Amino acid sequence: MKHCFKRFAAGALSLTMAAGLTANVPALSAEAKEDLKGKLVVIHTNDMHGHYEVDEDSLGISSVKALKHYYQAQGASVLLLDAGDFSQGTNLVNYYDGLDAVHFLNAAGYDAVTLGNHEFDFGFDALQQMAQTAEFPILDANIINKETGEPYFGDNAVFDLNAMKVGVFGLDTPETQTKSSPKNVQDVTFLDNAELYACAQAQVDALKAQDCDYIICLSHLGVDEESAGRRSADVALNVSGIDLFVDGHSHTRIDGGFDINGTKIVSTGEYLEKIGVVIYDGKKTKAKLVDELYNIGGCPEMDAFVKTFADVVDEAYAGTFAATTNLLDGERAPGVRTMETNLGDFAADSYKYIAQTYAEEHNLGITIDGAIQNGGGIRATIPAGDISMDTLYTVFPYGNTISIVTLTGAQLLEALEASCSACPEALGGFPQVSGIVFTLNTAVPYEEGAQYPDSTYFAPANAGSRVQIETVGGKAFDPNAVYNIAVNNFMADGGDTYYVFTQASKVIDTEVVDAEGLISFVNSLNGVIGDEYAAPKGNIKITN
């Protein structure tokens, strides 16, 4: 991953504050007290995506720590668990390649976590550093070391809590194979479908053999339709003996949980907007979501600890670089994962501009015919007005570089057909394009062909059945023509639905980071994203 700014190792900051942090737990009123002695309380989070500071939308990590102390003060046996995607999503954690997130989890007192797909985004070396820093077990029974055949991280942990023994095992989504860069997961295998179910059942059986009274699956699987066959609900239907499923990945808010095959499935939504609480009294499980902590207090020391990291990031990303006369739509759905948006057009146009500039500066003698930006690579909306550097790196956080892939029209058609496979449902691979005009007919069902290697996605059985390309580079589309298309290196490596790009006849990495390319493109527009981006350009026509 390439960076525009100098990064500072988290160890360069004072971490001594992490030791001995205590929450400000006031004396509990009679109304606040609960009879929790002898009961198990599971506090759970998921898809925090770096939202560790307290603000109007997030309870912050200090509230998590305070809530754990609140229940411990009432005599409960407390487990604090996270279901993945804790280390990527805001500049606060992206700046440190996710390592500061682990320091925050250590300080908050987490007992175990599972990995999400975004924990792999900074590369496997960065993930291993996070794992070495963690003071809690990382549990992922289905992430297998290709060399040893054993789980790469931990598979399960047993917690002796007073008179109760609790077993926890972890699962991560096999979609990580393409929802993070494929090169970041080349040393591991993700057990999927029937193998995933068998792995989970083996974990349950092993924990029962250790006389566990309560068994928890801590998973980053989600409940989205696109994940059918590997969702938490699918595992619960096919595995017996899981008491509680703490889930993440789909950003789903499940207040009170829902029951499948004797298993209660819970999930908090996203971004620490809520904190999950499950109470088990030895007979039944009750689940709720907490969004107000009026009777609990907070943890000022934890807030101060987070701020030591945030201050460095704020200084690095200070200042503005451009202005926009219109709101630029980066919402997930409806938005960049379901349809053309003005921000998608702007991003794709910048790719095309940078690739063409690179080709000319390096005398490649080629014309860039078009560009594609995967919708999942755009992470937020940009309001009208000045655009700060902080906003830029929030919207484009991955540090992907811009690449040029040379491929046939038939390969381009396959890529667009595959990346539109879920529409009108959201898909991170949905293409935002420049120099390409195509029509998508959602009334035609997507027909799956062969499954792509090391992927959860399928090639189209009949490319061109849903997607019809009208023009590329201003000329009528020709499946036999050769096109030069600007993409990011994540896509060039076969990320999301773009496996066909790994079959391109030529790939050139410009080594220009996408966010830096956006700055250069804005500079060519005299620093203003104007009314040419007031609305989508009409590159994509969706019919049904």
KOLVO-723203 format. One record per residue (C-alpha): residue number from 1; residue in one letter; chain; x, y, z. Coordinates in steps of 0.25 Angstrom, whole numbers, padded with zeros to 4 digits, always signed. Example, Ala and Ser with C-alpha at 12.3 -4.5 7.8 and 13.67 -1.06 7.14 Angstrom:
BEGIN
  resi  resn  chain     c1     c2     c3
     1     A      A  +0049  -0018  +0031
     2     S      A  +0055  -0004  +0029
***
This chain:
BEGIN
  resi  resn  chain     c1     c2     c3
     1     M      A  +0000  +0000  +0000
     2     K      A  +0005  +0014  -0004
     3     H      A  +0003  +0026  +0004
     4     C      A  +0003  +0041  +0001
     5     F      A  +0007  +0045  +0015
     6     K      A  +0018  +0040  +0024
     7     R      A  +0013  +0029  +0034
     8     F      A  +0017  +0028  +0049
     9     A      A  +0018  +0015  +0055
    10     A      A  +0008  +0014  +0067
    11     G      A  +0019  +0010  +0076
    12     A      A  +0025  +0024  +0074
    13     L      A  +0013  +0029  +0082
    14     S      A  +0012  +0028  +0097
    15     L      A  +0005  +0014  +0100
    16     T      A  +0007  +0015  +0115
    17     M      A  -0007  +0021  +0116
    18     A      A  -0013  +0008  +0111
    19     A      A  -0009  +0001  +0124
    20     G      A  -0018  +0003  +0136
    21     L      A  -0029  +0011  +0128
    22     T      A  -0041  +0011  +0137
    23     A      A  -0055  +0014  +0133
    24     N      A  -0063  +0025  +0141
    25     V      A  -0074  +0016  +0147
    26     P      A  -0082  +0024  +0157
    27     A      A  -0090  +0018  +0168
    28     L      A  -0102  +0011  +0162
    29     S      A  -0115  +0016  +0166
    30     A      A  -0126  +0006  +0170
    31     E      A  -0133  +0007  +0157
    32     A      A  -0120  +0004  +0149
    33     K      A  -0116  -0008  +0157
    34     E      A  -0119  -0022  +0151
    35     D      A  -0118  -0035  +0158
    36     L      A  -0107  -0041  +0150
    37     K      A  -0099  -0049  +0159
    38     G      A  -0096  -0063  +0153
    39     K      A  -0101  -0058  +0139
    40     L      A  -0093  -0057  +0127
    41     V      A  -0092  -0044  +0119
    42     V      A  -0087  -0044  +0105
    43     I      A  -0084  -0030  +0100
    44     H      A  -0082  -0030  +0085
    45     T      A  -0078  -0020  +0074
    46     N      A  -0076  -0022  +0059
    47     D      A  -0072  -0014  +0047
    48     M      A  -0066  -0002  +0055
    49     H      A  -0058  +0002  +0043
    50     G      A  -0049  +0011  +0051
    51     H      A  -0060  +0019  +0058
    52     Y      A  -0054  +0019  +0071
    53     E      A  -0056  +0034  +0075
    54     V      A  -0069  +0039  +0082
    55     D      A  -0077  +0047  +0073
    56     E      A  -0091  +0050  +0069
    57     D      A  -0092  +0037  +0061
    58     S      A  -0083  +0028  +0070
    59     L      A  -0083  +0023  +0084
    60     G      A  -0068  +0022  +0083
    61     I      A  -0059  +0011  +0089
    62     S      A  -0059  +0018  +0102
    63     S      A  -0073  +0014  +0104
    64     V      A  -0070  +0000  +0101
    65     K      A  -0060  +0000  +0112
    66     A      A  -0070  +0007  +0121
    67     L      A  -0081  -0003  +0118
    68     K      A  -0072  -0015  +0122
    69     H      A  -0068  -0008  +0135
    70     Y      A  -0083  -0006  +0137
    71     Y      A  -0087  -0020  +0136
    72     Q      A  -0075  -0025  +0144
    73     A      A  -0078  -0016  +0155
    74     Q      A  -0092  -0023  +0157
    75     G      A  -0085  -0037  +0158
    76     A      A  -0087  -0042  +0144
    77     S      A  -0077  -0051  +0137
    78     V      A  -0074  -0042  +0125
    79     L      A  -0068  -0045  +0111
    80     L      A  -0065  -0034  +0101
    81     L      A  -0065  -0039  +0087
    82     D      A  -0063  -0033  +0073
    83     A      A  -0068  -0039  +0060
    84     G      A  -0058  -0032  +0050
    85     D      A  -0055  -0020  +0041
    86     F      A  -0049  -0013  +0053
    87     S      A  -0037  -0008  +0047
    88     Q      A  -0040  +0000  +0034
    89     G      A  -0050  +0011  +0030
    90     T      A  -0046  +0024  +0036
    91     N      A  -0033  +0032  +0035
    92     L      A  -0031  +0030  +0049
    93     V      A  -0028  +0015  +0047
    94     N      A  -0024  +0015  +0032
    95     Y      A  -0012  +0025  +0035
    96     Y      A  -0006  +0014  +0044
    97     D      A  -0009  +0002  +0035
    98     G      A  -0019  -0003  +0046
    99     L      A  -0009  -0005  +0057
   100     D      A  -0015  +0006  +0066
   101     A      A  -0028  -0001  +0065
   102     V      A  -0022  -0013  +0072
   103     H      A  -0016  -0004  +0083
   104     F      A  -0031  +0002  +0085
   105     L      A  -0036  -0012  +0086
   106     N      A  -0025  -0016  +0096
   107     A      A  -0028  -0004  +0105
   108     A      A  -0043  -0006  +0104
   109     G      A  -0041  -0020  +0110
   110     Y      A  -0046  -0029  +0098
   111     D      A  -0046  -0044  +0101
   112     A      A  -0046  -0049  +0087
   113     V      A  -0049  -0045  +0072
   114     T      A  -0051  -0051  +0059
   115     L      A  -0045  -0044  +0046
   116     G      A  -0053  -0037  +0036
   117     N      A  -0049  -0036  +0021
   118     H      A  -0044  -0022  +0023
   119     E      A  -0034  -0027  +0033
   120     F      A  -0026  -0032  +0021
   121     D      A  -0026  -0018  +0013
   122     F      A  -0013  -0013  +0018
   123     G      A  -0006  -0026  +0014
   124     F      A  -0003  -0039  +0021
   125     D      A  +0010  -0034  +0028
   126     A      A  +0002  -0023  +0034
   127     L      A  -0008  -0033  +0039
   128     Q      A  +0002  -0041  +0045
   129     Q      A  +0007  -0029  +0052
   130     M      A  -0007  -0026  +0058
   131     A      A  -0008  -0041  +0062
   132     Q      A  +0005  -0040  +0069
   133     T      A  +0001  -0027  +0076
   134     A      A  -0013  -0033  +0081
   135     E      A  -0014  -0037  +0095
   136     F      A  -0026  -0045  +0092
   137     P      A  -0028  -0057  +0083
   138     I      A  -0032  -0056  +0069
   139     L      A  -0041  -0067  +0065
   140     D      A  -0043  -0072  +0051
   141     A      A  -0045  -0087  +0050
   142     N      A  -0047  -0086  +0035
   143     I      A  -0035  -0078  +0031
   144     I      A  -0025  -0089  +0027
   145     N      A  -0010  -0088  +0026
   146     K      A  -0007  -0094  +0012
   147     E      A  +0006  -0099  +0017
   148     T      A  +0002  -0106  +0029
   149     G      A  -0013  -0109  +0027
   150     E      A  -0016  -0103  +0041
   151     P      A  -0024  -0090  +0045
   152     Y      A  -0014  -0079  +0042
   153     F      A  -0019  -0071  +0055
   154     G      A  -0026  -0077  +0066
   155     D      A  -0039  -0086  +0065
   156     N      A  -0045  -0086  +0078
   157     A      A  -0044  -0081  +0093
   158     V      A  -0050  -0086  +0106
   159     F      A  -0053  -0076  +0117
   160     D      A  -0055  -0081  +0131
   161     L      A  -0065  -0071  +0137
   162     N      A  -0068  -0074  +0151
   163     A      A  -0077  -0087  +0151
   164     M      A  -0079  -0085  +0135
   165     K      A  -0070  -0090  +0124
   166     V      A  -0072  -0083  +0111
   167     G      A  -0066  -0087  +0098
   168     V      A  -0064  -0077  +0086
   169     F      A  -0060  -0081  +0072
   170     G      A  -0058  -0071  +0060
   171     L      A  -0061  -0071  +0045
   172     D      A  -0058  -0061  +0035
   173     T      A  -0065  -0059  +0021
   174     P      A  -0059  -0067  +0010
   175     E      A  -0062  -0054  +0002
   176     T      A  -0049  -0048  +0007
   177     Q      A  -0043  -0056  -0004
   178     T      A  -0047  -0045  -0014
   179     K      A  -0053  -0034  -0005
   180     S      A  -0039  -0031  +0000
   181     S      A  -0027  -0031  -0011
   182     P      A  -0025  -0046  -0015
   183     K      A  -0010  -0044  -0013
   184     N      A  -0012  -0041  +0002
   185     V      A  -0019  -0055  +0004
   186     Q      A  -0010  -0064  -0005
   187     D      A  -0004  -0071  +0007
   188     V      A  -0017  -0076  +0013
   189     T      A  -0030  -0083  +0009
   190     F      A  -0044  -0080  +0013
   191     L      A  -0053  -0092  +0016
   192     D      A  -0066  -0089  +0009
   193     N      A  -0080  -0095  +0008
   194     A      A  -0080  -0110  +0012
   195     E      A  -0066  -0109  +0017
   196     L      A  -0070  -0097  +0025
   197     Y      A  -0081  -0104  +0032
   198     A      A  -0073  -0116  +0035
   199     C      A  -0062  -0107  +0041
   200     A      A  -0072  -0101  +0050
   201     Q      A  -0078  -0114  +0054
   202     A      A  -0065  -0119  +0058
   203     Q      A  -0062  -0107  +0066
   204     V      A  -0075  -0109  +0074
   205     D      A  -0072  -0123  +0076
   206     A      A  -0058  -0120  +0081
   207     L      A  -0064  -0109  +0091
   208     K      A  -0074  -0119  +0096
   209     A      A  -0064  -0129  +0099
   210     Q      A  -0057  -0119  +0108
   211     D      A  -0071  -0118  +0115
   212     C      A  -0074  -0104  +0111
   213     D      A  -0087  -0099  +0116
   214     Y      A  -0090  -0089  +0106
   215     I      A  -0084  -0088  +0092
   216     I      A  -0082  -0075  +0084
   217     C      A  -0079  -0074  +0069
   218     L      A  -0072  -0061  +0066
   219     S      A  -0073  -0059  +0051
   220     H      A  -0071  -0049  +0040
   221     L      A  -0082  -0055  +0031
   222     G      A  -0094  -0046  +0030
   223     V      A  -0108  -0048  +0025
   224     D      A  -0108  -0042  +0011
   225     E      A  -0114  -0050  +0000
   226     E      A  -0101  -0049  -0008
   227     S      A  -0094  -0057  +0003
   228     A      A  -0104  -0068  +0001
   229     G      A  -0098  -0082  +0005
   230     R      A  -0088  -0075  +0015
   231     R      A  -0097  -0066  +0023
   232     S      A  -0098  -0067  +0038
   233     A      A  -0112  -0073  +0036
   234     D      A  -0107  -0083  +0027
   235     V      A  -0097  -0088  +0037
   236     A      A  -0107  -0088  +0048
   237     L      A  -0117  -0097  +0039
   238     N      A  -0106  -0107  +0036
   239     V      A  -0099  -0107  +0050
   240     S      A  -0104  -0112  +0063
   241     G      A  -0100  -0107  +0077
   242     I      A  -0097  -0093  +0075
   243     D      A  -0104  -0085  +0086
   244     L      A  -0101  -0071  +0081
   245     F      A  -0096  -0065  +0068
   246     V      A  -0089  -0052  +0069
   247     D      A  -0089  -0047  +0054
   248     G      A  -0083  -0036  +0045
   249     H      A  -0080  -0033  +0031
   250     S      A  -0094  -0029  +0025
   251     H      A  -0095  -0017  +0035
   252     T      A  -0108  -0022  +0039
   253     R      A  -0115  -0017  +0052
   254     I      A  -0123  -0028  +0059
   255     D      A  -0129  -0023  +0071
   256     G      A  -0133  -0034  +0080
   257     G      A  -0127  -0044  +0071
   258     F      A  -0134  -0055  +0063
   259     D      A  -0134  -0070  +0066
   260     I      A  -0130  -0081  +0056
   261     N      A  -0129  -0096  +0059
   262     G      A  -0127  -0093  +0074
   263     T      A  -0117  -0082  +0071
   264     K      A  -0119  -0067  +0074
   265     I      A  -0112  -0058  +0064
   266     V      A  -0109  -0044  +0068
   267     S      A  -0102  -0032  +0061
   268     T      A  -0101  -0017  +0064
   269     G      A  -0101  -0010  +0051
   270     E      A  -0088  -0002  +0049
   271     Y      A  -0079  +0009  +0053
   272     L      A  -0082  +0007  +0068
   273     E      A  -0095  +0014  +0066
   274     K      A  -0100  +0003  +0076
   275     I      A  -0093  -0007  +0085
   276     G      A  -0099  -0021  +0087
   277     V      A  -0102  -0027  +0100
   278     V      A  -0106  -0042  +0102
   279     I      A  -0110  -0047  +0116
   280     Y      A  -0111  -0062  +0119
   281     D      A  -0116  -0067  +0132
   282     G      A  -0114  -0082  +0130
   283     K      A  -0127  -0084  +0123
   284     K      A  -0130  -0074  +0113
   285     T      A  -0123  -0063  +0105
   286     K      A  -0128  -0049  +0104
   287     A      A  -0121  -0039  +0094
   288     K      A  -0122  -0024  +0093
   289     L      A  -0115  -0012  +0086
   290     V      A  -0110  -0001  +0095
   291     D      A  -0110  +0013  +0089
   292     E      A  -0110  +0022  +0101
   293     L      A  -0101  +0021  +0113
   294     Y      A  -0107  +0031  +0123
   295     N      A  -0106  +0023  +0135
   296     I      A  -0093  +0017  +0132
   297     G      A  -0083  +0029  +0131
   298     G      A  -0071  +0028  +0121
   299     C      A  -0056  +0026  +0121
   300     P      A  -0048  +0039  +0120
   301     E      A  -0035  +0032  +0120
   302     M      A  -0039  +0024  +0108
   303     D      A  -0044  +0036  +0101
   304     A      A  -0030  +0043  +0104
   305     F      A  -0023  +0030  +0099
   306     V      A  -0030  +0030  +0086
   307     K      A  -0028  +0045  +0084
   308     T      A  -0013  +0043  +0085
   309     F      A  -0014  +0036  +0071
   310     A      A  -0025  +0045  +0066
   311     D      A  -0016  +0058  +0068
   312     V      A  -0005  +0052  +0059
   313     V      A  -0015  +0048  +0048
   314     D      A  -0023  +0062  +0049
   315     E      A  -0009  +0069  +0047
   316     A      A  -0006  +0060  +0035
   317     Y      A  -0019  +0062  +0028
   318     A      A  -0021  +0077  +0031
   319     G      A  -0025  +0087  +0020
   320     T      A  -0033  +0086  +0007
   321     F      A  -0030  +0082  -0007
   322     A      A  -0042  +0086  -0015
   323     A      A  -0056  +0090  -0015
   324     T      A  -0069  +0084  -0021
   325     T      A  -0081  +0092  -0026
   326     N      A  -0090  +0080  -0023
   327     L      A  -0092  +0068  -0014
   328     L      A  -0084  +0056  -0019
   329     D      A  -0092  +0043  -0017
   330     G      A  -0084  +0032  -0010
   331     E      A  -0095  +0025  -0003
   332     R      A  -0095  +0010  -0003
   333     A      A  -0109  +0007  -0008
   334     P      A  -0116  +0013  -0015
   335     G      A  -0103  +0019  -0019
   336     V      A  -0089  +0014  -0024
   337     R      A  -0092  -0001  -0022
   338     T      A  -0105  -0001  -0030
   339     M      A  -0105  +0011  -0040
   340     E      A  -0097  +0021  -0047
   341     T      A  -0094  +0033  -0038
   342     N      A  -0087  +0047  -0040
   343     L      A  -0076  +0043  -0031
   344     G      A  -0074  +0030  -0038
   345     D      A  -0073  +0038  -0051
   346     F      A  -0063  +0047  -0045
   347     A      A  -0054  +0036  -0039
   348     A      A  -0054  +0028  -0053
   349     D      A  -0051  +0041  -0060
   350     S      A  -0039  +0043  -0051
   351     Y      A  -0034  +0029  -0054
   352     K      A  -0035  +0031  -0069
   353     Y      A  -0028  +0045  -0068
   354     I      A  -0017  +0039  -0060
   355     A      A  -0015  +0027  -0068
   356     Q      A  -0014  +0035  -0081
   357     T      A  -0005  +0045  -0075
   358     Y      A  +0004  +0034  -0070
   359     A      A  +0004  +0028  -0084
   360     E      A  +0008  +0041  -0091
   361     E      A  +0019  +0044  -0081
   362     H      A  +0025  +0030  -0083
   363     N      A  +0023  +0030  -0098
   364     L      A  +0015  +0017  -0098
   365     G      A  +0008  +0021  -0111
   366     I      A  -0006  +0016  -0106
   367     T      A  -0019  +0023  -0104
   368     I      A  -0027  +0020  -0091
   369     D      A  -0041  +0016  -0096
   370     G      A  -0048  +0016  -0083
   371     A      A  -0047  +0014  -0068
   372     I      A  -0055  +0006  -0057
   373     Q      A  -0055  +0009  -0042
   374     N      A  -0062  -0002  -0034
   375     G      A  -0073  +0004  -0025
   376     G      A  -0068  -0002  -0013
   377     G      A  -0055  +0006  -0014
   378     I      A  -0063  +0019  -0011
   379     R      A  -0066  +0019  +0004
   380     A      A  -0074  +0032  +0006
   381     T      A  -0082  +0044  +0000
   382     I      A  -0075  +0058  -0002
   383     P      A  -0084  +0070  +0002
   384     A      A  -0084  +0082  -0006
   385     G      A  -0073  +0092  -0002
   386     D      A  -0058  +0091  +0001
   387     I      A  -0052  +0077  +0001
   388     S      A  -0042  +0074  +0012
   389     M      A  -0031  +0065  +0011
   390     D      A  -0038  +0057  +0022
   391     T      A  -0050  +0055  +0014
   392     L      A  -0042  +0051  +0002
   393     Y      A  -0035  +0040  +0009
   394     T      A  -0048  +0036  +0016
   395     V      A  -0055  +0034  +0003
   396     F      A  -0043  +0027  -0004
   397     P      A  -0036  +0020  +0008
   398     Y      A  -0029  +0008  +0002
   399     G      A  -0017  +0014  -0005
   400     N      A  -0019  +0007  -0018
   401     T      A  -0011  +0010  -0030
   402     I      A  -0016  +0013  -0044
   403     S      A  -0013  +0002  -0054
   404     I      A  -0015  +0000  -0069
   405     V      A  -0021  -0013  -0073
   406     T      A  -0020  -0017  -0088
   407     L      A  -0031  -0027  -0092
   408     T      A  -0041  -0031  -0102
   409     G      A  -0055  -0025  -0104
   410     A      A  -0060  -0039  -0100
   411     Q      A  -0052  -0039  -0087
   412     L      A  -0058  -0025  -0084
   413     L      A  -0072  -0030  -0086
   414     E      A  -0070  -0041  -0077
   415     A      A  -0064  -0032  -0066
   416     L      A  -0076  -0023  -0067
   417     E      A  -0086  -0034  -0068
   418     A      A  -0080  -0041  -0055
   419     S      A  -0079  -0027  -0048
   420     C      A  -0094  -0024  -0050
   421     S      A  -0098  -0038  -0046
   422     A      A  -0105  -0034  -0033
   423     C      A  -0112  -0022  -0038
   424     P      A  -0122  -0016  -0034
   425     E      A  -0116  -0022  -0021
   426     A      A  -0104  -0015  -0016
   427     L      A  -0090  -0021  -0020
   428     G      A  -0076  -0015  -0017
   429     G      A  -0072  -0019  -0031
   430     F      A  -0082  -0010  -0038
   431     P      A  -0075  -0002  -0049
   432     Q      A  -0074  +0013  -0049
   433     V      A  -0069  +0016  -0063
   434     S      A  -0062  +0027  -0072
   435     G      A  -0062  +0026  -0087
   436     I      A  -0071  +0014  -0087
   437     V      A  -0086  +0014  -0089
   438     F      A  -0094  +0002  -0086
   439     T      A  -0108  -0003  -0083
   440     L      A  -0112  -0013  -0072
   441     N      A  -0125  -0020  -0073
   442     T      A  -0128  -0025  -0059
   443     A      A  -0141  -0032  -0064
   444     V      A  -0131  -0043  -0069
   445     P      A  -0126  -0052  -0058
   446     Y      A  -0111  -0054  -0057
   447     E      A  -0107  -0068  -0061
   448     E      A  -0095  -0073  -0054
   449     G      A  -0084  -0080  -0062
   450     A      A  -0072  -0086  -0055
   451     Q      A  -0067  -0081  -0042
   452     Y      A  -0055  -0072  -0043
   453     P      A  -0042  -0078  -0036
   454     D      A  -0040  -0075  -0021
   455     S      A  -0053  -0066  -0022
   456     T      A  -0068  -0067  -0017
   457     Y      A  -0072  -0061  -0030
   458     F      A  -0076  -0068  -0043
   459     A      A  -0073  -0064  -0058
   460     P      A  -0085  -0061  -0066
   461     A      A  -0090  -0073  -0074
   462     N      A  -0094  -0063  -0085
   463     A      A  -0087  -0050  -0085
   464     G      A  -0096  -0040  -0092
   465     S      A  -0109  -0045  -0087
   466     R      A  -0111  -0034  -0077
   467     V      A  -0101  -0024  -0081
   468     Q      A  -0099  -0018  -0095
   469     I      A  -0088  -0009  -0098
   470     E      A  -0091  +0002  -0107
   471     T      A  -0078  +0010  -0109
   472     V      A  -0064  +0010  -0103
   473     G      A  -0055  +0022  -0105
   474     G      A  -0066  +0028  -0113
   475     K      A  -0066  +0017  -0124
   476     A      A  -0076  +0006  -0126
   477     F      A  -0073  -0006  -0117
   478     D      A  -0065  -0018  -0123
   479     P      A  -0063  -0031  -0116
   480     N      A  -0051  -0034  -0124
   481     A      A  -0044  -0020  -0122
   482     V      A  -0033  -0018  -0112
   483     Y      A  -0036  -0007  -0101
   484     N      A  -0027  +0000  -0091
   485     I      A  -0035  +0002  -0078
   486     A      A  -0031  +0009  -0066
   487     V      A  -0034  +0002  -0053
   488     N      A  -0029  +0001  -0039
   489     N      A  -0018  -0010  -0035
   490     F      A  -0029  -0017  -0026
   491     M      A  -0037  -0019  -0039
   492     A      A  -0025  -0022  -0047
   493     D      A  -0021  -0033  -0037
   494     G      A  -0035  -0039  -0039
   495     G      A  -0042  -0033  -0027
   496     D      A  -0057  -0033  -0026
   497     T      A  -0063  -0039  -0039
   498     Y      A  -0052  -0035  -0047
   499     Y      A  -0044  -0048  -0049
   500     V      A  -0044  -0047  -0064
   501     F      A  -0034  -0035  -0062
   502     T      A  -0024  -0045  -0058
   503     Q      A  -0024  -0051  -0072
   504     A      A  -0021  -0037  -0078
   505     S      A  -0010  -0038  -0089
   506     K      A  -0003  -0026  -0082
   507     V      A  -0004  -0019  -0068
   508     I      A  +0004  -0006  -0065
   509     D      A  +0003  -0001  -0051
   510     T      A  +0005  +0014  -0052
   511     E      A  +0009  +0014  -0037
   512     V      A  +0000  +0027  -0035
   513     V      A  -0009  +0025  -0023
   514     D      A  -0023  +0027  -0026
   515     A      A  -0025  +0039  -0016
   516     E      A  -0013  +0046  -0022
   517     G      A  -0018  +0044  -0036
   518     L      A  -0031  +0051  -0032
   519     I      A  -0024  +0063  -0027
   520     S      A  -0016  +0064  -0040
   521     F      A  -0029  +0062  -0048
   522     V      A  -0036  +0073  -0039
   523     N      A  -0024  +0082  -0042
   524     S      A  -0027  +0081  -0057
   525     L      A  -0041  +0086  -0054
   526     N      A  -0035  +0098  -0047
   527     G      A  -0038  +0093  -0033
   528     V      A  -0053  +0092  -0035
   529     I      A  -0062  +0080  -0037
   530     G      A  -0073  +0088  -0045
   531     D      A  -0086  +0086  -0051
   532     E      A  -0081  +0076  -0061
   533     Y      A  -0083  +0067  -0049
   534     A      A  -0096  +0072  -0044
   535     A      A  -0103  +0059  -0048
   536     P      A  -0098  +0045  -0054
   537     K      A  -0094  +0046  -0069
   538     G      A  -0103  +0035  -0074
   539     N      A  -0091  +0025  -0076
   540     I      A  -0100  +0014  -0070
   541     K      A  -0115  +0012  -0074
   542     I      A  -0122  +0002  -0065
   543     T      A  -0135  -0004  -0070
   544     N      A  -0144  -0015  -0064
***
